Amino acid sequence: MYHGQLIRPDERDAFVQQLEDHHRSPDSEGRSPADRSLMEHNIVAVSRVYEDISFDQLATILGTSPEEAEDAAARMSQSGQVAATVDQVDAIVRFAHSSAEGDVFDEQIARALRAVARVRSELAAP
């Protein structure tokens, strides 16, 4: 859904209106399956942009309370849905980013530099 982009409240509302009633019915915690799924989607999207984020900031993005944002991030971290640690003392979620992304970029740069060096030496050769 939305290729890893944040889903805004107006987009969420339009989407939820298209769902069957059982997807919109709240559970014992007051959240529908659609609400929970969209919140989780947005936490994954946030994890791709932020290295760390305060509970307050995350709550603002998710449209929920800081306590609910913290609980959702902790639940997703524990289940392995997102690589993160929840720091309750500092009220921050820290996302772990893969170094593989940087490694791929570094290798692309190295290949480009080798190609430039090869062309340079070919032009300099008599």
Secondary structure by P-SEA (a helix, b strand, c coil): ccccccccaaaaaaaaaaccccccccccccccaaaaaaaaaaaaaaaaccccccaaaaaaaacccaaaaaaaaaaaaaaccccccccccccbbbbbbbaaaaaaaaaaaaaaaaaaaaaaaaaacc
